[in-house]
Amino acid sequence: MGPTDVIEEYLLVWILLAVGLGVLFPELAVVTQASTVILAVMIGSISLTLSVEQFRRIDPRTFGLVLAGHAAMPFVAYGIARGLDFSPELTVGFVVLGAVTPELVTPVMTELAGGETALSTSVLVVVGLGSVVFVPAVLSLLLGGVDVATRPIVEQLAMAVVAPMLLAVGARAWQPDRIGRYDGIYPSVSALMVILIIGGVTAANAGVIRTNSSILVTVGVGAAVLNGFGYSLGYFVGGWGSKSERIASVLSVGMRDFAVAAALVIAAGLPPIATLPAVVFGVVEMTTSAGLVRWFNVK
């Protein structure tokens, strides 16, 4: 087993370790100062695995339904936050979490579960490109009474999500053989960035985590409900397609990119506590998605 296998196979373990170190060493919050660079490397690395051919093999109807499921998630997140009576900062964190791209490892998890990888990959790319408009629009619509600076979020999405994704997909189309030679490395680089950012934002929240367990438990409940509802919604909208398409739909809607959400919240200058939903959701999501992969393979 090589270094890349150790990172990818035990990603949940590394995430839990990063969370633990963040709680123990609050000074690791310095990592968040490089959130834009970390996010760009994370997006760019995984996007290098994407090819134009992958976008030509999907069913338009199923694709549209999955996108509709994704569009519903920030509204679900807002409802959960209001139902649990979260503070404005935590509510922003939940809405951003619901609005961002599907988790970057969704195509990998889809492949492991026997799903339609081309579908989950296409959803990831389209949502990533559209997020520069979708995320600020949702924030303005749902949180108009909360002081959220959407311009920094738009700038971060453009610089750290859309630009790296376009450059990576373009590079793949231009030099497919040369870029494809290192396909085994790109996911590991992206995973390393996930580990870095989750450790940094945990450190930024170390004080809250240590002293206010009630908030942590409540956010955990909200994260679990959002994750479970997303999987259920994905199963419903994917019901028109084949089993492999349904698997891709479940994971694409239910898995939210917690690292992107945390990095955007930090970049927007919001209080560190607004990243807490992303931190907790990351642990919940990585655990449940691994369980789903096993379940789909047995079913």
N, C-alpha and C positions, 0 to 999 in steps of 0.2 A: 504493500500500500504506500503510494507516494504522498508528498505533501498536499497536493491538490485533493486527493481522496480524503485525507485526514480532515481537511477544512470542510469539504462538502458533506461527507457522511456524518460528521458530528457537529453540524452547524448549530443545532439546538444546544448542545453542550457548551460550545464557544459563546453563544449568546447569553446563556445563564451565567457563565463565568464572567463575561463582560459586565453584566448587571451586578453581580456580586462585588466585583472590583470597584465599580462606580459607587456603590453604597459605602464601601469601606474607605475609599480614597476620593473625597469630593474634589480634590485638586485636579482630577482627570477631566473635569469640566472644561479645561483649556482646549480640549479636542474640538469642542463646538465652534471655536473661532475659525476653524478650517472647514466648516460644514459645506460651504459651496464647492470647494475643491473635492472633498470626499464624495459628495453627491454626484458631481460630474464624472469622476472616475468610476463610481458604482454604476451609473446609467450607461456610460460609454462602453465599459467592459462587457456588460451583458448584451448590449446592442450589437456588438461585433459578431455575435453568434447568429444574428438575424439575416436572412436572405430574402430577396424580392420574390423568389419562387414560393416562399411560405404563404404569401398573401393571395396566391392564385388558387389555393386548394380548399377554400372555405365556402360554406353555404351562406349566402347573403341573409336569408331569413333568420337563421340561428345567430349569426353575427349581430344583426340588428337587435334581437331580443336580449342578448348578453349585454350589449351597450346600454339598453334600456334599464336592465337590472343594475348596472354600474351607476347610472345616473340617479337611481333611487336611493343609493346608499347614504349620501350625506343627509338626506331628509330623515332616513331611519336613524342615523347617528344623532341628529338634532332632537328627534323625539325621545330617544333614550336618555340623552343628557337632561332634557327638561323633566322627564319622568322621575329621574333620580335627583332632581333639584341641584344640579351642579352649578358651580360658580361660573361667571362669564368666561374666565380663562380656560377652565376645563371644557366648557361647551365649545369654545373655539377649537380646542385640541381635538375634540370628537368630530366636529364637522369637517375639519381639514383631513382627518384620518379617513372619513367616509368618502371624501371627494378626490383624493389622490389616486394614482395609478394602482392597478393590482400589484401585488408583491412581485418583485423582479424574478424571484425563483419560481413563479407560477408555471411557466412553461416546463421547467425541470420537474416539478412535482406532478404536472399533468402527464409528462412522459412516463414517469415512474408508476403512475396509477393506471396506465394504459389508455389515456385519453387522447383527444385530438390536439396535438401540440401546435399545429398550424393555427388553429382557432384561438387558443390562449395567447399565442405569440402576436397574432394580428390585433387582438383586443388590447394587449399591452402597448403596442406601438401607437395605435389610433388614439387611445386614451392619453398616452403620454404627450402626443402632439396637441391634442385638444385641451389638455389640462391648463395651458396658459390662458385660455378663455374661461373654461368651466369652473375652475377652483375659485378665482376672484368673483365670478358671477354668483356662485352659490353662497359665498361668504357675505356678499352684499345683500342678497335676497333674504337669507336666514338670520343674519346678525347685523342688520342695519342699525340697530340701536346700540351696538357694541363698537367701541373704537378699535377697529382692525385696519391697519394700513395694508391695503391690497397691492399697492404699487410695488413694494419690495418683494411680495410673493410672486407677482407677474415677472419681475426681473429675474428672480431666482429660478423660476420655472423655465424661462427662456434660456438662461445661461447654463443651468445645471441639469436640465432635463431634455428640452427640445433640441438645443444645439448639439450636445454630445450624441444624442440618438440619431439625428440626421447625418452627422459626420461619420458615425460608426456604420450605419446602414449603407451610406454612400461609398465608404471605403471597402466594404464587403462586396458591393456590386462592381466596383472598379477592379479590385484585385482579389477575387474569391479564393483562389488557390493559396496565395500568400497569407491572407488573413485567416483562412480556414485551417491553416497548418497548426494554429495554436488554440483551437477551439476547446481543448481540454483545460486551458489555463484561465480563460476569461471569466467563467463562473466563479472560480476561486478568488480572483481579484475582487470581483463584485462582492462576494461573501465577506471578504476581509474588511471592506468598507462598511458593510452592514454592522459588523462586530465593533468597529471603531466608533461609529456614530451612536450606536445604542449604549455603549459604555460611557461615552461623553455626556449624553443627555440624562442617563441615570445618575451620574455624578452631580449634574446640575440640580437634580431633584433629591439628592441624598438627605438633605435636612428634612424634607417633607416625609420621605419614606421612613426615616428613623423615628420621627416624633409623632406622626399622625397616621397610625395604622388604619383608622376608620376610613379615611379618604382612600387609602390604598385598596382596602377591601371593596369599597363602593365602586371605585374605578375598575377593579377587577371584574365585578359583576357586570358593569356596563360593557366592558370589552368582550366578555364571554357572550353576552346577549347579541352584540353587534356582529361578532364572528359567526355565531350560530344562525342568526337571521340571514346573514349574507349567503351562507351555504344553502339554506332552505330556499331563498329567493333564486339563487343560481340553479338549483335543481328544478324549480318551477319553470323558469324561462327557457331552460334547456330541454324541457320535456318534449318539444317538437322534434328534436333531433335524435341521432343514434346514441347508443350508450357512450361511445367515446366522446361525442360532442357534449353530452350531459355532464360527463366528468370534467371536461374543460370549463364548462359553464359554472359548475359548482365552485371550482377553485378560483376562477377569474373574478367572480362576484364576491365570494366570501373572504378571499385573502386580500388584505389592504397593505400597501407598502408603508409600514410603520417607520422605516428609516427615512424615507422621503418626507413623510409627514413631520417627523421630529426636526429634520433639517430645515424645512420650510418655516416651521414655527420659530425656530431659533433665528433664522435669517430675517424674519419679519420684525424682530425685536420684541416679541411677546415675552411675558414672564416665563421662567423655566418650568413652572408648574403646568403650563399649557402643553408641555411635551409628555407629561405623565401618561395620558391615555395611549400614546404611541408606544411608550416603553412597556406598559403592561400588556397591550394588545399584541406586541411582538412575541412575548413569551407564550401567551395563549394561542396565537395563530400557529406558531411553529410546532407546538405540541399537537394541536388538533389536526393540522394538515398532514403530519406524519401518520397519525392514526387513520385518517381518511385514505391515504395511499394504501395502507395495509388492508383496510376494509374493502376498497374497490378491487384489489387484487384477489381477495378471497371470494367476493360475491360473484 
